Amino acid sequence: MIFDTHAHYDDEQFDEDRDELLKSMQDLGVGTIVDVSATYESCEKVLALAGKYPHVYAAIGVHPDEVGELNEDKIQHMKELCCNKKVVAVGEIGLDYYWDKENHDLQKEWFIRQLDLARKKEKPVIIHSREAAADTMEIMKEYASGLRGVIHCYSYSAEMAKEYVKMGYYIGIGGVVTFKNAKKLKQVVQEIPLESIVLETDCPYLAPVPYRGKRNSSLYLPYVAEEIAALKGAAAEDVVLQTEENARKLYGL
C-alpha cells in the first residue's frame, strides 16, 4: 500500500473533513502516513493525530521559518515528546533561504540542535532545504554523521542527490515531479535508484497534476507513483511496493 512519508493533516485546511479523510485512507490504498510538525505548537497536534489513528505516525520538529520561537524549555519539551512510541522522526528541520523569515545563523543553530536531538533520541531526520544547498550539505556532513533520514521535497541537482544517497539518505518525491517544468527533479528520479526514493505529499501543498493548485492529500499519490514509474521504465505497482519498503526502513516500522 502507499506510504505517505510527509503530510500536514494538522493544517487548518483539513479542519472540515480531516476525520472522514483519514478514516478513508486505508480503504483507498493508503496504508501509512507520517504527519510532520512544522511549528512548536504543531508538535502536540501531530502527536494527537497519531494517537487517534492507528495508521498515522508523527514527526516532531520545527521548520527553519519558525525557529525564532524556540528556546531551551521548548527543545526540552520536544525531547520528551520524542519518547512517545508513535513518534518516528525528528522533522521537519533544516534551512530555508527562500522565504528568509529567520536569520541564517539562527536557522543553522537550531538545525544543528535538532540534529543533536535526533541523535540523542535515536530517530531519523526529515530535512527541509530550500535555496540553501551548500550550507545544508556542509551541516549534514559535519553534524549528521551516523544519522539516517530523508531529504524532503528535494529540489537540487541529480549530482547532489547522489551524494545524499551515498550518505545513506532517502530522497522525498512528491507532486512536483508531475509538473511539466520539473525537468531537474525528473532527472533526479531517473538517475538515483528506486531503493532510495520515498513518496510524500507535503499536503495540503504541492498537489500533483491534474490537481495542481488545489488542496493536496495522500489520495493523489498514485499520480506521483505513475510519473516515477514512467521515468524509471517500471510498473506503478512496483514503485508503490518499493517506496513502501523504503519508508518502513527509513522510519523503522
C-alpha atoms as an extended CHARMM CRD file, in Angstrom:
* protein
*
       253  EXT
         1         1  MET       CA              0.0000000000        0.0000000000        0.0000000000  PROA      1               0.0000000000
         2         2  ILE       CA              1.0160000000        3.6140000000       -0.4550000000  PROA      2               0.0000000000
         3         3  PHE       CA              3.1400000000        5.1320000000        2.3310000000  PROA      3               0.0000000000
         4         4  ASP       CA              2.9600000000        8.9370000000        2.5970000000  PROA      4               0.0000000000
         5         5  THR       CA              6.1980000000        9.8570000000        4.3580000000  PROA      5               0.0000000000
         6         6  HSD       CA              5.4030000000       13.5640000000        4.8000000000  PROA      6               0.0000000000
         7         7  ALA       CA              1.9810000000       15.1480000000        5.3680000000  PROA      7               0.0000000000
         8         8  HSD       CA              0.4870000000       18.0130000000        7.3770000000  PROA      8               0.0000000000
         9         9  TYR       CA             -3.0350000000       16.8550000000        8.2530000000  PROA      9               0.0000000000
        10        10  ASP       CA             -2.9260000000       19.0900000000       11.3280000000  PROA      10              0.0000000000
        11        11  ASP       CA             -3.1740000000       22.0550000000        8.9210000000  PROA      11              0.0000000000
        12        12  GLU       CA             -6.3670000000       24.1260000000        9.1770000000  PROA      12              0.0000000000
        13        13  GLN       CA             -7.1900000000       23.3450000000        5.5300000000  PROA      13              0.0000000000
        14        14  PHE       CA             -8.3020000000       19.9070000000        6.7710000000  PROA      14              0.0000000000
        15        15  ASP       CA            -10.4810000000       21.1750000000        9.6290000000  PROA      15              0.0000000000
        16        16  GLU       CA            -13.7810000000       20.4410000000        7.8710000000  PROA      16              0.0000000000
        17        17  ASP       CA            -13.1380000000       16.8580000000        6.7160000000  PROA      17              0.0000000000
        18        18  ARG       CA             -9.9740000000       15.6310000000        8.4830000000  PROA      18              0.0000000000
        19        19  ASP       CA            -11.6100000000       12.7480000000       10.3410000000  PROA      19              0.0000000000
        20        20  GLU       CA            -13.5560000000       11.4920000000        7.3400000000  PROA      20              0.0000000000
        21        21  LEU       CA            -10.4870000000       11.7530000000        5.0920000000  PROA      21              0.0000000000
        22        22  LEU       CA             -8.0730000000        9.9780000000        7.4300000000  PROA      22              0.0000000000
        23        23  LYS       CA            -10.5490000000        7.2010000000        8.2020000000  PROA      23              0.0000000000
        24        24  SER       CA            -10.9750000000        6.5370000000        4.4540000000  PROA      24              0.0000000000
        25        25  MET       CA             -7.2730000000        6.2230000000        3.6200000000  PROA      25              0.0000000000
        26        26  GLN       CA             -6.6650000000        2.5100000000        4.0920000000  PROA      26              0.0000000000
        27        27  ASP       CA             -9.7730000000        1.5120000000        2.1320000000  PROA      27              0.0000000000
        28        28  LEU       CA             -8.4810000000        3.6860000000       -0.7180000000  PROA      28              0.0000000000
        29        29  GLY       CA             -4.9660000000        2.2600000000       -0.8500000000  PROA      29              0.0000000000
        30        30  VAL       CA             -3.0030000000        4.4960000000        1.5340000000  PROA      30              0.0000000000
        31        31  GLY       CA             -1.6480000000        2.2720000000        4.2910000000  PROA      31              0.0000000000
        32        32  THR       CA              0.5630000000        4.5750000000        6.3790000000  PROA      32              0.0000000000
        33        33  ILE       CA              1.0100000000        8.3330000000        6.8740000000  PROA      33              0.0000000000
        34        34  VAL       CA              3.6150000000       10.3200000000        8.8030000000  PROA      34              0.0000000000
        35        35  ASP       CA              2.2180000000       13.6730000000        9.9300000000  PROA      35              0.0000000000
        36        36  VAL       CA              5.0680000000       16.1410000000       10.2780000000  PROA      36              0.0000000000
        37        37  SER       CA              5.1740000000       19.1500000000       12.5870000000  PROA      37              0.0000000000
        38        38  ALA       CA              6.4250000000       22.4900000000       11.3110000000  PROA      38              0.0000000000
        39        39  THR       CA              5.8890000000       24.7760000000       14.3110000000  PROA      39              0.0000000000
        40        40  TYR       CA              6.4180000000       24.1950000000       18.0120000000  PROA      40              0.0000000000
        41        41  GLU       CA              2.6410000000       24.3790000000       18.5060000000  PROA      41              0.0000000000
        42        42  SER       CA              2.0380000000       21.7040000000       15.8580000000  PROA      42              0.0000000000
        43        43  CYS       CA              4.2310000000       19.1700000000       17.7060000000  PROA      43              0.0000000000
        44        44  GLU       CA              1.3380000000       18.4430000000       20.0680000000  PROA      44              0.0000000000
        45        45  LYS       CA             -1.1640000000       18.4230000000       17.1910000000  PROA      45              0.0000000000
        46        46  VAL       CA              0.6440000000       15.8110000000       15.0970000000  PROA      46              0.0000000000
        47        47  LEU       CA              1.0660000000       13.6260000000       18.1620000000  PROA      47              0.0000000000
        48        48  ALA       CA             -2.6720000000       13.8700000000       18.8960000000  PROA      48              0.0000000000
        49        49  LEU       CA             -3.4660000000       12.7560000000       15.3410000000  PROA      49              0.0000000000
        50        50  ALA       CA             -1.0390000000        9.8560000000       15.6120000000  PROA      50              0.0000000000
        51        51  GLY       CA             -2.6990000000        8.8220000000       18.8520000000  PROA      51              0.0000000000
        52        52  LYS       CA             -6.1590000000        8.8650000000       17.2870000000  PROA      52              0.0000000000
        53        53  TYR       CA             -5.4740000000        6.9380000000       14.0440000000  PROA      53              0.0000000000
        54        54  PRO       CA             -3.5320000000        3.6420000000       14.0770000000  PROA      54              0.0000000000
        55        55  HSD       CA             -2.0960000000        4.1850000000       10.5730000000  PROA      55              0.0000000000
        56        56  VAL       CA             -0.8260000000        7.7180000000       11.3310000000  PROA      56              0.0000000000
        57        57  TYR       CA              2.5800000000        8.3920000000       12.9000000000  PROA      57              0.0000000000
        58        58  ALA       CA              4.2130000000       11.6590000000       13.9620000000  PROA      58              0.0000000000
        59        59  ALA       CA              7.4360000000       13.5860000000       13.4190000000  PROA      59              0.0000000000
        60        60  ILE       CA              8.4810000000       16.1980000000       15.9720000000  PROA      60              0.0000000000
        61        61  GLY       CA             10.4800000000       19.2190000000       14.8270000000  PROA      61              0.0000000000
        62        62  VAL       CA             10.4030000000       22.9060000000       13.9250000000  PROA      62              0.0000000000
        63        63  HSD       CA             10.7140000000       24.2090000000       10.3560000000  PROA      63              0.0000000000
        64        64  PRO       CA             13.5220000000       26.7380000000        9.7360000000  PROA      64              0.0000000000
        65        65  ASP       CA             10.9820000000       29.5120000000        9.1120000000  PROA      65              0.0000000000
        66        66  GLU       CA              9.6800000000       29.0510000000       12.6740000000  PROA      66              0.0000000000
        67        67  VAL       CA             12.8370000000       28.5290000000       14.7550000000  PROA      67              0.0000000000
        68        68  GLY       CA             12.6460000000       32.0570000000       16.1920000000  PROA      68              0.0000000000
        69        69  GLU       CA             10.0520000000       30.7420000000       18.6500000000  PROA      69              0.0000000000
        70        70  LEU       CA             12.3720000000       28.0670000000       20.0830000000  PROA      70              0.0000000000
        71        71  ASN       CA             14.1310000000       28.2090000000       23.4530000000  PROA      71              0.0000000000
        72        72  GLU       CA             15.6550000000       25.7680000000       25.9440000000  PROA      72              0.0000000000
        73        73  ASP       CA             12.3380000000       24.8880000000       27.6000000000  PROA      73              0.0000000000
        74        74  LYS       CA             10.6990000000       24.1440000000       24.2650000000  PROA      74              0.0000000000
        75        75  ILE       CA             13.5060000000       21.9590000000       22.9550000000  PROA      75              0.0000000000
        76        76  GLN       CA             13.3800000000       20.0240000000       26.2470000000  PROA      76              0.0000000000
        77        77  HSD       CA              9.6430000000       19.5110000000       25.7890000000  PROA      77              0.0000000000
        78        78  MET       CA             10.2260000000       18.2960000000       22.2210000000  PROA      78              0.0000000000
        79        79  LYS       CA             12.7740000000       15.8420000000       23.6110000000  PROA      79              0.0000000000
        80        80  GLU       CA             10.1010000000       14.4920000000       25.9740000000  PROA      80              0.0000000000
        81        81  LEU       CA              7.5600000000       14.2090000000       23.1420000000  PROA      81              0.0000000000
        82        82  CYS       CA             10.0420000000       12.1200000000       21.1500000000  PROA      82              0.0000000000
        83        83  CYS       CA              9.7150000000        9.3890000000       23.7740000000  PROA      83              0.0000000000
        84        84  ASN       CA              6.1810000000        8.6370000000       22.5360000000  PROA      84              0.0000000000
        85        85  LYS       CA              6.1140000000        5.3390000000       20.6280000000  PROA      85              0.0000000000
        86        86  LYS       CA              4.1760000000        6.9370000000       17.7250000000  PROA      86              0.0000000000
        87        87  VAL       CA              6.9790000000        9.4620000000       17.0640000000  PROA      87              0.0000000000
        88        88  VAL       CA              9.1080000000        8.0420000000       14.2500000000  PROA      88              0.0000000000
        89        89  ALA       CA             11.3210000000       11.0070000000       13.2830000000  PROA      89              0.0000000000
        90        90  VAL       CA             12.6170000000       14.4760000000       14.0920000000  PROA      90              0.0000000000
        91        91  GLY       CA             11.4000000000       16.9340000000       11.4880000000  PROA      91              0.0000000000
        92        92  GLU       CA             10.9080000000       18.8960000000        9.5620000000  PROA      92              0.0000000000
        93        93  ILE       CA             14.1690000000       20.6680000000       10.2620000000  PROA      93              0.0000000000
        94        94  GLY       CA             16.7700000000       22.3870000000        8.1280000000  PROA      94              0.0000000000
        95        95  LEU       CA             17.4070000000       25.6480000000        6.2910000000  PROA      95              0.0000000000
        96        96  ASP       CA             15.1910000000       27.9040000000        4.1710000000  PROA      96              0.0000000000
        97        97  TYR       CA             16.8130000000       30.8760000000        2.4300000000  PROA      97              0.0000000000
        98        98  TYR       CA             13.8970000000       31.3290000000        0.0100000000  PROA      98              0.0000000000
        99        99  TRP       CA             11.4400000000       32.9050000000        2.4490000000  PROA      99              0.0000000000
       100       100  ASP       CA             14.2500000000       34.2680000000        4.6540000000  PROA      100             0.0000000000
       101       101  LYS       CA             11.9000000000       34.5810000000        7.6210000000  PROA      101             0.0000000000
       102       102  GLU       CA             14.6530000000       33.8400000000       10.1340000000  PROA      102             0.0000000000
       103       103  ASN       CA             18.2880000000       34.8940000000       10.3640000000  PROA      103             0.0000000000
       104       104  HSD       CA             20.5670000000       32.3610000000        8.6690000000  PROA      104             0.0000000000
       105       105  ASP       CA             22.7990000000       31.8940000000       11.7050000000  PROA      105             0.0000000000
       106       106  LEU       CA             19.7370000000       31.2710000000       13.8870000000  PROA      106             0.0000000000
       107       107  GLN       CA             18.4420000000       28.7260000000       11.3810000000  PROA      107             0.0000000000
       108       108  LYS       CA             21.8000000000       26.9330000000       11.4300000000  PROA      108             0.0000000000
       109       109  GLU       CA             21.9350000000       26.9300000000       15.2240000000  PROA      109             0.0000000000
       110       110  TRP       CA             18.5230000000       25.2940000000       15.6400000000  PROA      110             0.0000000000
       111       111  PHE       CA             19.1070000000       22.9320000000       12.7250000000  PROA      111             0.0000000000
       112       112  ILE       CA             22.1990000000       21.6130000000       14.4990000000  PROA      112             0.0000000000
       113       113  ARG       CA             20.3910000000       21.4670000000       17.8480000000  PROA      113             0.0000000000
       114       114  GLN       CA             17.5680000000       19.4270000000       16.3210000000  PROA      114             0.0000000000
       115       115  LEU       CA             20.0360000000       17.0850000000       14.5960000000  PROA      115             0.0000000000
       116       116  ASP       CA             21.5180000000       16.5460000000       18.0500000000  PROA      116             0.0000000000
       117       117  LEU       CA             18.0240000000       15.8530000000       19.4050000000  PROA      117             0.0000000000
       118       118  ALA       CA             17.5430000000       13.1820000000       16.7350000000  PROA      118             0.0000000000
       119       119  ARG       CA             20.8510000000       11.5680000000       17.6390000000  PROA      119             0.0000000000
       120       120  LYS       CA             20.0500000000       11.5160000000       21.3550000000  PROA      120             0.0000000000
       121       121  LYS       CA             16.5820000000       10.0340000000       20.7410000000  PROA      121             0.0000000000
       122       122  GLU       CA             17.8820000000        7.6770000000       18.0170000000  PROA      122             0.0000000000
       123       123  LYS       CA             15.3900000000        8.9570000000       15.4300000000  PROA      123             0.0000000000
       124       124  PRO       CA             15.7810000000        9.5730000000       11.6840000000  PROA      124             0.0000000000
       125       125  VAL       CA             15.5650000000       13.1580000000       10.4290000000  PROA      125             0.0000000000
       126       126  ILE       CA             13.3200000000       14.8680000000        7.8840000000  PROA      126             0.0000000000
       127       127  ILE       CA             15.3700000000       17.5930000000        6.2100000000  PROA      127             0.0000000000
       128       128  HSD       CA             13.8700000000       20.7450000000        4.6840000000  PROA      128             0.0000000000
       129       129  SER       CA             16.2980000000       22.6440000000        2.4600000000  PROA      129             0.0000000000
       130       130  ARG       CA             15.3040000000       25.4300000000        0.0800000000  PROA      130             0.0000000000
       131       131  GLU       CA             17.8450000000       27.6160000000       -1.7270000000  PROA      131             0.0000000000
       132       132  ALA       CA             20.3800000000       26.5740000000        0.9170000000  PROA      132             0.0000000000
       133       133  ALA       CA             22.0880000000       23.6570000000       -0.7980000000  PROA      133             0.0000000000
       134       134  ALA       CA             25.7120000000       24.3130000000        0.1840000000  PROA      134             0.0000000000
       135       135  ASP       CA             25.0360000000       25.2040000000        3.8270000000  PROA      135             0.0000000000
       136       136  THR       CA             22.6970000000       22.2330000000        4.2700000000  PROA      136             0.0000000000
       137       137  MET       CA             25.2400000000       19.7950000000        2.8760000000  PROA      137             0.0000000000
       138       138  GLU       CA             28.0210000000       21.2920000000        5.0000000000  PROA      138             0.0000000000
       139       139  ILE       CA             25.9720000000       20.9310000000        8.2020000000  PROA      139             0.0000000000
       140       140  MET       CA             24.8170000000       17.4310000000        7.2770000000  PROA      140             0.0000000000
       141       141  LYS       CA             28.3970000000       16.2740000000        6.7150000000  PROA      141             0.0000000000
       142       142  GLU       CA             29.6470000000       17.8330000000        9.9510000000  PROA      142             0.0000000000
       143       143  TYR       CA             26.7600000000       17.2200000000       12.3560000000  PROA      143             0.0000000000
       144       144  ALA       CA             24.6080000000       14.3910000000       10.9390000000  PROA      144             0.0000000000
       145       145  SER       CA             27.1810000000       11.6170000000       10.8880000000  PROA      145             0.0000000000
       146       146  GLY       CA             25.5390000000        8.3180000000       11.7850000000  PROA      146             0.0000000000
       147       147  LEU       CA             22.0030000000        9.6310000000       11.3470000000  PROA      147             0.0000000000
       148       148  ARG       CA             19.5810000000        8.3760000000        8.7190000000  PROA      148             0.0000000000
       149       149  GLY       CA             16.7230000000       10.2990000000        7.1480000000  PROA      149             0.0000000000
       150       150  VAL       CA             15.0990000000       11.8380000000        4.1050000000  PROA      150             0.0000000000
       151       151  ILE       CA             15.7500000000       14.9930000000        2.1040000000  PROA      151             0.0000000000
       152       152  HSD       CA             12.1660000000       16.2060000000        1.8850000000  PROA      152             0.0000000000
       153       153  CYS       CA             10.7090000000       17.8650000000       -1.2220000000  PROA      153             0.0000000000
       154       154  TYR       CA             14.0470000000       17.5490000000       -2.9940000000  PROA      154             0.0000000000
       155       155  SER       CA             14.8120000000       20.4830000000       -5.2920000000  PROA      155             0.0000000000
       156       156  TYR       CA             18.5290000000       20.3640000000       -6.0870000000  PROA      156             0.0000000000
       157       157  SER       CA             20.7140000000       18.6560000000       -8.7100000000  PROA      157             0.0000000000
       158       158  ALA       CA             20.9750000000       14.9730000000       -9.5430000000  PROA      158             0.0000000000
       159       159  GLU       CA             24.6540000000       15.1130000000       -8.5360000000  PROA      159             0.0000000000
       160       160  MET       CA             23.8050000000       16.3310000000       -5.0400000000  PROA      160             0.0000000000
       161       161  ALA       CA             21.0030000000       13.7570000000       -4.7640000000  PROA      161             0.0000000000
       162       162  LYS       CA             23.5510000000       11.0410000000       -5.4970000000  PROA      162             0.0000000000
       163       163  GLU       CA             25.7820000000       12.4660000000       -2.7690000000  PROA      163             0.0000000000
       164       164  TYR       CA             22.9300000000       12.2460000000       -0.2440000000  PROA      164             0.0000000000
       165       165  VAL       CA             22.1700000000        8.6980000000       -1.3730000000  PROA      165             0.0000000000
       166       166  LYS       CA             25.8250000000        7.7780000000       -0.7710000000  PROA      166             0.0000000000
       167       167  MET       CA             25.4380000000        9.2220000000        2.7350000000  PROA      167             0.0000000000
       168       168  GLY       CA             22.5130000000        6.8480000000        3.2840000000  PROA      168             0.0000000000
       169       169  TYR       CA             19.6410000000        9.3080000000        2.8820000000  PROA      169             0.0000000000
       170       170  TYR       CA             16.3940000000        8.8320000000        1.0220000000  PROA      170             0.0000000000
       171       171  ILE       CA             15.0800000000       11.4130000000       -1.4540000000  PROA      171             0.0000000000
       172       172  GLY       CA             11.4750000000       12.5640000000       -0.9340000000  PROA      172             0.0000000000
       173       173  ILE       CA              9.4860000000       12.8410000000       -4.1760000000  PROA      173             0.0000000000
       174       174  GLY       CA              6.0260000000       14.4030000000       -4.3370000000  PROA      174             0.0000000000
       175       175  GLY       CA              3.6310000000       16.1630000000       -6.6750000000  PROA      175             0.0000000000
       176       176  VAL       CA              6.2390000000       18.4900000000       -8.1860000000  PROA      176             0.0000000000
       177       177  VAL       CA              7.6400000000       15.5910000000      -10.2470000000  PROA      177             0.0000000000
       178       178  THR       CA              4.4010000000       15.6170000000      -12.2910000000  PROA      178             0.0000000000
       179       179  PHE       CA              4.8470000000       19.2670000000      -13.3200000000  PROA      179             0.0000000000
       180       180  LYS       CA              5.9440000000       19.7710000000      -16.9370000000  PROA      180             0.0000000000
       181       181  ASN       CA              8.6550000000       22.2720000000      -15.9470000000  PROA      181             0.0000000000
       182       182  ALA       CA             10.1770000000       19.9990000000      -13.2490000000  PROA      182             0.0000000000
       183       183  LYS       CA             12.9710000000       18.8140000000      -15.5710000000  PROA      183             0.0000000000
       184       184  LYS       CA             15.6450000000       18.8170000000      -12.8570000000  PROA      184             0.0000000000
       185       185  LEU       CA             13.5570000000       16.6800000000      -10.4870000000  PROA      185             0.0000000000
       186       186  LYS       CA             12.6330000000       14.2610000000      -13.2760000000  PROA      186             0.0000000000
       187       187  GLN       CA             16.3560000000       13.8480000000      -13.9560000000  PROA      187             0.0000000000
       188       188  VAL       CA             16.9510000000       13.1410000000      -10.2600000000  PROA      188             0.0000000000
       189       189  VAL       CA             14.3380000000       10.3570000000      -10.3440000000  PROA      189             0.0000000000
       190       190  GLN       CA             15.9430000000        8.8570000000      -13.4370000000  PROA      190             0.0000000000
       191       191  GLU       CA             19.4670000000        8.8980000000      -12.0170000000  PROA      191             0.0000000000
       192       192  ILE       CA             19.0330000000        7.6260000000       -8.4570000000  PROA      192             0.0000000000
       193       193  PRO       CA             17.9190000000        4.0790000000       -7.5630000000  PROA      193             0.0000000000
       194       194  LEU       CA             14.2790000000        3.4100000000       -6.7510000000  PROA      194             0.0000000000
       195       195  GLU       CA             15.5640000000        1.9250000000       -3.4840000000  PROA      195             0.0000000000
       196       196  SER       CA             16.4760000000        5.4860000000       -2.4180000000  PROA      196             0.0000000000
       197       197  ILE       CA             13.1140000000        7.1360000000       -3.1730000000  PROA      197             0.0000000000
       198       198  VAL       CA             10.1510000000        7.6510000000       -0.8440000000  PROA      198             0.0000000000
       199       199  LEU       CA              6.7340000000        9.0760000000       -1.7010000000  PROA      199             0.0000000000
       200       200  GLU       CA              5.4390000000       12.1980000000        0.0410000000  PROA      200             0.0000000000
       201       201  THR       CA              2.6840000000       14.7550000000       -0.3790000000  PROA      201             0.0000000000
       202       202  ASP       CA              3.5800000000       17.7440000000        1.8320000000  PROA      202             0.0000000000
       203       203  CYS       CA             -0.2140000000       18.0820000000        1.8270000000  PROA      203             0.0000000000
       204       204  PRO       CA             -2.1650000000       20.3090000000        1.7830000000  PROA      204             0.0000000000
       205       205  TYR       CA              0.5280000000       21.7650000000       -0.5010000000  PROA      205             0.0000000000
       206       206  LEU       CA              2.0530000000       20.7290000000       -3.8570000000  PROA      206             0.0000000000
       207       207  ALA       CA             -0.7690000000       18.6650000000       -5.3400000000  PROA      207             0.0000000000
       208       208  PRO       CA              0.2360000000       16.7360000000       -8.4760000000  PROA      208             0.0000000000
       209       209  VAL       CA             -1.1710000000       17.2130000000      -11.9530000000  PROA      209             0.0000000000
       210       210  PRO       CA             -4.1530000000       17.0450000000      -12.6100000000  PROA      210             0.0000000000
       211       211  TYR       CA             -4.9110000000       18.6440000000       -9.1950000000  PROA      211             0.0000000000
       212       212  ARG       CA             -2.1180000000       21.2250000000       -9.2570000000  PROA      212             0.0000000000
       213       213  GLY       CA             -3.1480000000       24.3360000000       -7.3340000000  PROA      213             0.0000000000
       214       214  LYS       CA             -5.7830000000       22.5190000000       -5.2880000000  PROA      214             0.0000000000
       215       215  ARG       CA             -5.5920000000       21.0420000000       -1.8040000000  PROA      215             0.0000000000
       216       216  ASN       CA             -3.3300000000       18.0100000000       -1.8290000000  PROA      216             0.0000000000
       217       217  SER       CA             -3.9000000000       14.7170000000        0.0030000000  PROA      217             0.0000000000
       218       218  SER       CA             -2.3570000000       11.2590000000        0.2240000000  PROA      218             0.0000000000
       219       219  LEU       CA             -5.0780000000       10.0000000000       -2.1330000000  PROA      219             0.0000000000
       220       220  TYR       CA             -3.2720000000       11.7520000000       -5.0070000000  PROA      220             0.0000000000
       221       221  LEU       CA             -0.0120000000        9.8370000000       -4.5540000000  PROA      221             0.0000000000
       222       222  PRO       CA             -0.8580000000        7.3160000000       -7.3170000000  PROA      222             0.0000000000
       223       223  TYR       CA             -0.1990000000       10.1590000000       -9.7970000000  PROA      223             0.0000000000
       224       224  VAL       CA              3.2830000000       10.5780000000       -8.3090000000  PROA      224             0.0000000000
       225       225  ALA       CA              3.9330000000        6.8220000000       -8.4140000000  PROA      225             0.0000000000
       226       226  GLU       CA              2.8180000000        6.6970000000      -12.0440000000  PROA      226             0.0000000000
       227       227  GLU       CA              5.1730000000        9.5280000000      -13.0300000000  PROA      227             0.0000000000
       228       228  ILE       CA              8.0910000000        7.8880000000      -11.2280000000  PROA      228             0.0000000000
       229       229  ALA       CA              7.2310000000        4.5990000000      -12.9580000000  PROA      229             0.0000000000
       230       230  ALA       CA              7.2230000000        6.2920000000      -16.3650000000  PROA      230             0.0000000000
       231       231  LEU       CA             10.5990000000        7.9180000000      -15.6670000000  PROA      231             0.0000000000
       232       232  LYS       CA             12.1060000000        4.6410000000      -14.4270000000  PROA      232             0.0000000000
       233       233  GLY       CA             10.5260000000        2.3720000000      -17.0590000000  PROA      233             0.0000000000
       234       234  ALA       CA              8.8370000000        0.4140000000      -14.2830000000  PROA      234             0.0000000000
       235       235  ALA       CA              5.3060000000       -0.5530000000      -13.2350000000  PROA      235             0.0000000000
       236       236  ALA       CA              3.4820000000        1.8250000000      -10.8980000000  PROA      236             0.0000000000
       237       237  GLU       CA              2.6530000000       -1.1250000000       -8.6240000000  PROA      237             0.0000000000
       238       238  ASP       CA              6.3730000000       -1.8610000000       -8.2550000000  PROA      238             0.0000000000
       239       239  VAL       CA              7.0500000000        1.7850000000       -7.3870000000  PROA      239             0.0000000000
       240       240  VAL       CA              4.4020000000        1.6630000000       -4.6560000000  PROA      240             0.0000000000
       241       241  LEU       CA              5.7860000000       -1.5980000000       -3.2340000000  PROA      241             0.0000000000
       242       242  GLN       CA              9.4250000000       -0.4720000000       -3.2660000000  PROA      242             0.0000000000
       243       243  THR       CA              8.7670000000        3.0040000000       -1.8470000000  PROA      243             0.0000000000
       244       244  GLU       CA              6.6660000000        1.4850000000        0.9530000000  PROA      244             0.0000000000
       245       245  GLU       CA              9.5420000000       -0.8450000000        1.8170000000  PROA      245             0.0000000000
       246       246  ASN       CA             11.9360000000        2.1170000000        1.7180000000  PROA      246             0.0000000000
       247       247  ALA       CA              9.6800000000        4.1680000000        4.0010000000  PROA      247             0.0000000000
       248       248  ARG       CA              9.4140000000        1.3470000000        6.5420000000  PROA      248             0.0000000000
       249       249  LYS       CA             13.1980000000        1.0790000000        6.6330000000  PROA      249             0.0000000000
       250       250  LEU       CA             13.5050000000        4.8590000000        6.9730000000  PROA      250             0.0000000000
       251       251  TYR       CA             11.1130000000        5.0830000000        9.9300000000  PROA      251             0.0000000000
       252       252  GLY       CA             11.8500000000        1.7030000000       11.4860000000  PROA      252             0.0000000000
       253       253  LEU       CA              8.2800000000        0.4160000000       11.0860000000  PROA      253             0.0000000000
